């Protein structure tokens, strides 16, 4: 009964508009957060710096496409790719940040208020990715979409740890471990989202 009520709420257009707005705000805040690091990064690597904001941007654009599906088949296909990129990136970088910040808490025995906020924000990203694929599936994607997302994640991992554009670590000595863990998270993400069957992208999805 409770689950059914939650599902009805999550299928409302107004809820999705709110979710899109929250992700858009998170995108803007995230790009501001990474502004200093981006400014000191070579221009061709800058896209790989703000991992979480880019994930939120992908998902925001996908939500817009789901709420207002375009007539063009090519654009609908682009939205599907954005959705796959969005949910996989939200999951991986949400989980990554939760792991890193939790480690920082146990190492430092505390986190600043900003760190606590980031922990909850990234936990929300992780949950969001799972809820809006497994619990409320709204967009059909195929293996090619997830395979493309995996390639994106792989190149992002490569850029982060080969060229040193990874996000801030509360405990820098964790770098050697996280360099191995992050690509493993990409593989986990692939397995989590690969075998998904989803409802069709349609205005009829919403009440």
KADA-V282631 format. One line per field, one symbol per residue. ss: DSSP state (H for helix, E for strand, - for the rest). psi: psi as a letter, one per 40 degrees, with the letter a starting at -180 (. if undefined). burial: 1 if it has 16 or more other C-alpha atoms within 10 Angstrom, else 0. A space follows every 10 residues. Layout:
ss->???
psi->???
burial->???
//
This chain:
ss->-HHHHHHHHH --HHHHHHHH HHHHHHHHHH HHH-HHHHH- --HHHHHH-- HHHHHHHHHH HHHHHHH--- --HHHHHHHH HHHHHHHHHH HHHHHHHHHH HHHHHHHH-- --HHHHHHHH HHHHHHHHHH HHHHH----- --HHHHHHHH HHHHHHHHHH HH-------- -HHHHHHHHH HHHHHHHHHH HHHH------ --HHH--
psi->ddddddddde ehdddddddd dddddddddd dddeddddde iideeddedg dddddddddd dddddddghi dhdddddddd dddddddddd dddddddddd dddddddeei iidddddddd dddddddddd dedddghehh iidddddddd dddddddddd edeffiihhd hdeedddddd dddddddddd ddedfhhiii hidedi.
burial->0000000001 1010010011 0011011001 1001001100 1000010111 1111111111 1111111010 0000010011 1111111111 1111111111 1111100000 1000100110 1111111111 0010011111 1000111011 0111011111 1000111001 0000000110 0110110011 0011010000 1000110
//
